[in-house]
Amino acid sequence: MRRFIDLSCTIESGIASDPPGFRPEIEYRNHLQTASEMISFFPGVTSSDLPEGEGWAIEWLRLNTHNGTHLDAPYHFASTMDGGARAITIDEVPLDWCFRPGIRLDFRHFADGYVVRAADVEAELLRIGHTLRPYDIVLVNTRAGKRYGMDDYVSAGCGMGREATLYLIERGVRLTGTDAWSWDAPFVHTKERVAESGDASLIWEGHRVGIDHGYCHLEKLHNLESLPDSTPFFVSCFPVKIKGASAGWTRAVAIIDEDPA
């Protein structure tokens, strides 16, 4: 028997899921509003000829490719990857990266803005008794997961630093994910670190690992706290195929095979 856990958030109009100016907008058109659109294809037909005078339900969306649960392609991080090769776009991401065994790293105890280190990843892998394998999909559960749609969502949760990201990529991981707005620590916290240190390399330090080692990550995941620590599960996260794009929306799902007994 298989159990499916939905790892995707719901896209809603105006929801506090992104900074102002980047939020999704949805225009809903119901059956009565669209009757005239339907009959325009059929000369001589009036709306009264349609059942209950109804056309179709349709929605117009204003989205960017990073609204909602989405998969980032290496092209989002920089124009090059793997030390100088052209960075691949979302329509070029290998599909076999997107359906693989998954693990969850529980980092909900870290403060907002904390930058996760390689030692933190090692400690969590030890806690759950897992040895990383090439192409494992590594999902990071942060405090932000419960703040989606709240005013503080964009600033909530820890982020994956350069050394933590490299720790995963150097062990063959090619697809990761987080329930936060960004794989890196929220910008509001990074801004303070950059101001204090004068080190601009701290900006997007986890993302920029893709310049040296091409990889993908999911952002705005949902419901990660429902995933098991020990029971094996697969993650399915195939992105929408958008030509030349930096990301694609995905209905990410965890699939768990359970003994019916």
VOPAGU-2260 file (C-alpha; in pm, 1 decimal, decimal comma):
REM VOPAGU-2260
SITE   aa  ch    i         X         Y         Z
SITE  MET   A    0       0,0       0,0       0,0
SITE  ARG   A    1     125,0     345,8     -87,3
SITE  ARG   A    2      69,6     665,4     108,1
SITE  PHE   A    3     105,1    1001,5     -61,9
SITE  ILE   A    4     203,9    1316,6     126,9
SITE  ASP   A    5     145,8    1645,7     -51,0
SITE  LEU   A    6     458,8    1859,9     -14,8
SITE  SER   A    7     328,2    2154,2    -218,0
SITE  CYS   A    8     177,7    2478,3     -97,0
SITE  THR   A    9    -139,9    2622,8    -245,6
SITE  ILE   A   10    -104,5    2919,7    -477,6
SITE  GLU   A   11    -350,1    3187,5    -368,2
SITE  SER   A   12    -410,4    3537,1    -492,2
SITE  GLY   A   13    -213,6    3794,5    -295,8
SITE  ILE   A   14     -94,1    3543,9     -34,1
SITE  ALA   A   15     203,5    3654,2     175,1
SITE  SER   A   16     437,4    3403,3      13,9
SITE  ASP   A   17     681,9    3644,2    -147,0
SITE  PRO   A   18     803,7    4001,6    -101,7
SITE  PRO   A   19     556,7    4275,4    -202,0
SITE  GLY   A   20     545,8    4311,3    -577,2
SITE  PHE   A   21     628,4    3943,8    -633,6
SITE  ARG   A   22     308,3    3784,3    -503,4
SITE  PRO   A   23      73,4    3580,3    -725,4
SITE  GLU   A   24    -255,6    3721,9    -850,0
SITE  ILE   A   25    -549,5    3514,4    -973,9
SITE  GLU   A   26    -857,4    3634,9   -1162,1
SITE  TYR   A   27   -1145,0    3386,7   -1131,8
SITE  ARG   A   28   -1407,8    3380,9   -1408,1
SITE  ASN   A   29   -1711,3    3166,2   -1336,2
SITE  HIS   A   30   -1949,7    2983,9   -1569,4
SITE  LEU   A   31   -2196,9    3270,9   -1610,4
SITE  GLN   A   32   -1921,4    3523,5   -1678,0
SITE  THR   A   33   -1778,8    3313,1   -1961,6
SITE  ALA   A   34   -2096,3    3206,9   -2141,6
SITE  SER   A   35   -2042,6    3481,3   -2399,7
SITE  GLU   A   36   -1689,3    3356,9   -2459,6
SITE  MET   A   37   -1812,7    3004,5   -2530,5
SITE  ILE   A   38   -2091,3    3099,3   -2769,1
SITE  SER   A   39   -1856,7    3325,7   -2966,1
SITE  PHE   A   40   -1720,7    3005,0   -3123,1
SITE  PHE   A   41   -2070,0    2901,7   -3244,0
SITE  PRO   A   42   -2258,1    3151,3   -3466,1
SITE  GLY   A   43   -2632,3    3163,6   -3398,3
SITE  VAL   A   44   -2607,4    3015,2   -3049,6
SITE  THR   A   45   -2713,0    3221,4   -2748,3
SITE  SER   A   46   -2626,9    3175,7   -2383,9
SITE  SER   A   47   -2980,6    3048,7   -2321,9
SITE  ASP   A   48   -2893,7    2748,0   -2538,6
SITE  LEU   A   49   -2627,1    2640,5   -2289,0
SITE  PRO   A   50   -2715,9    2424,5   -1984,5
SITE  GLU   A   51   -2815,8    2672,2   -1711,4
SITE  GLY   A   52   -2671,6    2941,9   -1936,3
SITE  GLU   A   53   -2324,6    2843,1   -1823,8
SITE  GLY   A   54   -1994,1    2850,7   -2007,3
SITE  TRP   A   55   -1666,5    2729,5   -1859,0
SITE  ALA   A   56   -1481,1    2813,9   -1541,3
SITE  ILE   A   57   -1140,0    2960,1   -1610,7
SITE  GLU   A   58    -868,4    3142,4   -1419,3
SITE  TRP   A   59    -612,4    3396,5   -1532,9
SITE  LEU   A   60    -292,2    3392,6   -1330,4
SITE  ARG   A   61     -15,3    3646,3   -1294,8
SITE  LEU   A   62     279,0    3443,6   -1169,0
SITE  ASN   A   63     651,4    3433,0   -1187,1
SITE  THR   A   64     823,5    3096,4   -1203,8
SITE  HIS   A   65     922,8    3121,8    -837,1
SITE  ASN   A   66     572,6    3164,9    -697,0
SITE  GLY   A   67     433,6    2861,4    -519,6
SITE  THR   A   68     622,9    2536,1    -478,6
SITE  HIS   A   69     879,5    2530,0    -757,2
SITE  LEU   A   70    1204,6    2372,2    -870,5
SITE  ASP   A   71    1498,9    2604,5    -935,9
SITE  ALA   A   72    1725,9    2518,6   -1228,5
SITE  PRO   A   73    2101,2    2593,2   -1215,8
SITE  TYR   A   74    2034,4    2884,5   -1454,6
SITE  HIS   A   75    1857,6    3064,8   -1169,6
SITE  PHE   A   76    2177,8    3073,6    -965,0
SITE  ALA   A   77    2413,1    3200,2   -1237,5
SITE  SER   A   78    2470,4    3190,2   -1613,3
SITE  THR   A   79    2731,5    2911,8   -1577,5
SITE  MET   A   80    2765,8    2589,7   -1380,3
SITE  ASP   A   81    3022,4    2314,0   -1330,0
SITE  GLY   A   82    3310,8    2557,5   -1353,7
SITE  GLY   A   83    3220,0    2737,6   -1674,5
SITE  ALA   A   84    2963,1    2530,9   -1867,1
SITE  ARG   A   85    2637,7    2696,3   -1970,5
SITE  ALA   A   86    2389,8    2661,2   -1685,7
SITE  ILE   A   87    2093,7    2442,0   -1778,3
SITE  THR   A   88    1740,3    2580,7   -1769,7
SITE  ILE   A   89    1435,4    2411,1   -1621,4
SITE  ASP   A   90    1338,7    2235,9   -1946,0
SITE  GLU   A   91    1685,1    2076,0   -1949,6
SITE  VAL   A   92    1692,7    1940,6   -1593,4
SITE  PRO   A   93    1739,7    1559,9   -1603,6
SITE  LEU   A   94    1408,4    1398,5   -1515,8
SITE  ASP   A   95    1583,2    1122,0   -1323,1
SITE  TRP   A   96    1689,1    1381,8   -1066,1
SITE  CYS   A   97    1321,6    1446,8    -991,1
SITE  PHE   A   98    1203,9    1103,1    -875,5
SITE  ARG   A   99    1441,6     966,5    -617,6
SITE  PRO   A  100    1460,8     845,7    -255,7
SITE  GLY   A  101    1420,8    1134,9     -15,7
SITE  ILE   A  102    1530,0    1222,4     334,8
SITE  ARG   A  103    1422,0    1501,3     568,1
SITE  LEU   A  104    1662,9    1706,2     777,1
SITE  ASP   A  105    1478,6    1855,8    1073,9
SITE  PHE   A  106    1622,7    2202,4    1135,2
SITE  ARG   A  107    1313,4    2358,3    1292,2
SITE  HIS   A  108    1504,8    2423,2    1612,2
SITE  PHE   A  109    1744,6    2666,3    1445,3
SITE  ALA   A  110    1670,3    3037,8    1481,0
SITE  ASP   A  111    1550,1    3245,7    1189,9
SITE  GLY   A  112    1849,4    3349,9     981,4
SITE  TYR   A  113    2081,2    3079,9    1113,1
SITE  VAL   A  114    2322,2    2957,4     846,0
SITE  VAL   A  115    2343,8    2578,9     852,7
SITE  ARG   A  116    2695,4    2434,2     851,9
SITE  ALA   A  117    2829,4    2100,2     730,2
SITE  ALA   A  118    2860,9    1986,2    1092,5
SITE  ASP   A  119    2488,9    2047,9    1142,5
SITE  VAL   A  120    2409,4    1829,6     842,2
SITE  GLU   A  121    2640,0    1553,9     968,0
SITE  ALA   A  122    2478,8    1562,6    1312,2
SITE  GLU   A  123    2128,8    1535,8    1168,4
SITE  LEU   A  124    2226,5    1249,7     937,4
SITE  LEU   A  125    2366,8    1069,9    1240,1
SITE  ARG   A  126    2044,7    1129,9    1434,1
SITE  ILE   A  127    1826,0     978,7    1163,9
SITE  GLY   A  128    2078,5     703,1    1087,2
SITE  HIS   A  129    2120,8     783,2     719,9
SITE  THR   A  130    2423,9     771,0     493,7
SITE  LEU   A  131    2388,3     994,1     189,8
SITE  ARG   A  132    2371,5     823,9    -148,1
SITE  PRO   A  133    2415,6     982,3    -490,7
SITE  TYR   A  134    2092,2    1144,7    -612,2
SITE  ASP   A  135    1917,3    1135,0    -274,4
SITE  ILE   A  136    1668,8    1420,6    -256,5
SITE  VAL   A  137    1743,5    1610,9      64,5
SITE  LEU   A  138    1456,3    1815,6     210,5
SITE  VAL   A  139    1524,4    2073,4     480,7
SITE  ASN   A  140    1244,3    2131,1     733,2
SITE  THR   A  141    1269,1    2480,1     885,9
SITE  ARG   A  142    1051,9    2694,2    1107,8
SITE  ALA   A  143     930,0    2871,7     793,3
SITE  GLY   A  144     715,0    2574,9     695,8
SITE  LYS   A  145     447,0    2678,1     944,1
SITE  ARG   A  146     466,5    3047,3     850,3
SITE  TYR   A  147     362,0    3019,7     485,3
SITE  GLY   A  148     104,4    3288,2     414,9
SITE  MET   A  149     199,6    3483,8     727,3
SITE  ASP   A  150     357,5    3828,6     714,8
SITE  ASP   A  151     688,5    3693,8     848,2
SITE  TYR   A  152     719,7    3401,2     604,9
SITE  VAL   A  153     986,3    3559,4     383,5
SITE  SER   A  154    1207,9    3629,9     687,3
SITE  ALA   A  155    1144,3    3297,3     866,0
SITE  GLY   A  156    1361,0    2988,1     888,3
SITE  CYS   A  157    1727,1    2898,9     870,0
SITE  GLY   A  158    1923,4    2880,2     546,0
SITE  MET   A  159    2175,9    2643,2     394,9
SITE  GLY   A  160    2522,6    2795,6     376,7
SITE  ARG   A  161    2794,5    2726,0     122,8
SITE  GLU   A  162    2972,6    2456,7     322,7
SITE  ALA   A  163    2649,8    2273,1     408,1
SITE  THR   A  164    2541,0    2281,7      44,6
SITE  LEU   A  165    2881,9    2159,7     -71,0
SITE  TYR   A  166    2865,3    1878,3     184,1
SITE  LEU   A  167    2552,2    1749,3       7,7
SITE  ILE   A  168    2662,4    1810,9    -350,6
SITE  GLU   A  169    3005,0    1652,7    -302,6
SITE  ARG   A  170    2828,9    1332,3    -193,9
SITE  GLY   A  171    2631,2    1310,7    -515,7
SITE  VAL   A  172    2313,1    1493,9    -416,4
SITE  ARG   A  173    2173,7    1683,4    -714,9
SITE  LEU   A  174    1832,8    1795,7    -591,5
SITE  THR   A  175    1749,3    1949,5    -255,7
SITE  GLY   A  176    1458,4    2141,3    -109,8
SITE  THR   A  177    1334,4    2366,8     166,5
SITE  ASP   A  178    1001,3    2483,1     303,8
SITE  ALA   A  179    1140,8    2835,2     333,3
SITE  TRP   A  180    1124,4    3117,1      79,5
SITE  SER   A  181    1488,4    3060,0     -10,9
SITE  TRP   A  182    1750,1    2786,9      14,5
SITE  ASP   A  183    1977,6    3049,5     167,4
SITE  ALA   A  184    1912,1    3235,2     490,3
SITE  PRO   A  185    1647,6    3508,3     451,6
SITE  PHE   A  186    1783,3    3828,1     298,4
SITE  VAL   A  187    1687,0    4039,6     598,6
SITE  HIS   A  188    1933,0    3839,7     811,9
SITE  THR   A  189    2201,5    3811,7     544,4
SITE  LYS   A  190    2188,3    4189,2     502,3
SITE  GLU   A  191    2297,4    4230,1     863,9
SITE  ARG   A  192    2584,6    3982,7     824,4
SITE  VAL   A  193    2708,3    4156,0     509,7
SITE  ALA   A  194    2686,6    4497,4     676,2
SITE  GLU   A  195    2885,9    4375,4     976,9
SITE  SER   A  196    3154,0    4188,1     781,6
SITE  GLY   A  197    3170,7    4378,2     454,6
SITE  ASP   A  198    3176,7    4036,9     283,5
SITE  ALA   A  199    2942,8    4036,2     -16,9
SITE  SER   A  200    3024,4    3669,2     -86,2
SITE  LEU   A  201    2775,6    3585,9     190,1
SITE  ILE   A  202    2492,6    3687,8     -43,9
SITE  TRP   A  203    2326,7    3373,2    -182,3
SITE  GLU   A  204    2622,1    3162,0     -71,6
SITE  GLY   A  205    2423,9    2837,9     -91,7
SITE  HIS   A  206    2275,2    2915,7    -432,2
SITE  ARG   A  207    2612,7    3015,1    -575,1
SITE  VAL   A  208    2750,8    2665,6    -515,3
SITE  GLY   A  209    2577,6    2592,1    -845,5
SITE  ILE   A  210    2847,3    2788,3   -1027,7
SITE  ASP   A  211    3095,7    2515,8    -934,3
SITE  HIS   A  212    2858,2    2218,3    -913,6
SITE  GLY   A  213    2527,7    2223,2   -1098,2
SITE  TYR   A  214    2232,1    2126,4    -881,7
SITE  CYS   A  215    1862,9    2207,7    -831,0
SITE  HIS   A  216    1652,6    2288,4    -532,7
SITE  LEU   A  217    1286,5    2308,6    -442,1
SITE  GLU   A  218    1156,2    2608,8    -251,7
SITE  LYS   A  219     829,0    2677,3     -69,9
SITE  LEU   A  220     771,2    2313,1      16,3
SITE  HIS   A  221     488,4    2232,7     255,7
SITE  ASN   A  222     406,4    1972,0     518,9
SITE  LEU   A  223     763,0    1847,0     566,0
SITE  GLU   A  224     695,9    1782,1     934,9
SITE  SER   A  225     469,6    1494,5     822,9
SITE  LEU   A  226     762,1    1306,3     670,3
SITE  PRO   A  227     914,4    1015,3     863,8
SITE  ASP   A  228    1270,9    1006,3     992,6
SITE  SER   A  229    1326,4     636,4     938,1
SITE  THR   A  230    1065,1     499,6     694,2
SITE  PRO   A  231    1199,0     518,5     336,4
SITE  PHE   A  232    1010,9     739,9      92,6
SITE  PHE   A  233    1042,1     866,1    -263,3
SITE  VAL   A  234    1000,7    1224,3    -377,1
SITE  SER   A  235     832,4    1312,2    -705,9
SITE  CYS   A  236     890,2    1672,1    -815,8
SITE  PHE   A  237     879,8    1698,4   -1195,0
SITE  PRO   A  238     874,7    2066,3   -1297,9
SITE  VAL   A  239     650,5    2230,0   -1555,6
SITE  LYS   A  240     847,3    2245,0   -1880,3
SITE  ILE   A  241     899,3    2614,3   -1957,0
SITE  LYS   A  242    1139,9    2691,7   -2240,0
SITE  GLY   A  243    1459,0    2857,7   -2121,6
SITE  ALA   A  244    1321,8    2933,4   -1773,3
SITE  SER   A  245    1502,1    2955,8   -1440,7
SITE  ALA   A  246    1238,3    2753,7   -1254,9
SITE  GLY   A  247     917,6    2556,9   -1297,7
SITE  TRP   A  248     621,2    2500,0   -1071,3
SITE  THR   A  249     584,3    2148,6    -933,1
SITE  ARG   A  250     333,1    1941,4    -738,0
SITE  ALA   A  251     590,9    1784,9    -508,0
SITE  VAL   A  252     475,9    1461,3    -346,6
SITE  ALA   A  253     633,9    1212,3    -105,5
SITE  ILE   A  254     545,0     849,5    -173,1
SITE  ILE   A  255     572,8     596,4     108,9
SITE  ASP   A  256     533,8     221,7      62,8
SITE  GLU   A  257     369,3      81,0     375,3
SITE  ASP   A  258     309,3    -274,0     488,1
SITE  PRO   A  259     -69,7    -325,5     479,3
SITE  ALA   A  260     -38,2    -548,9     784,9
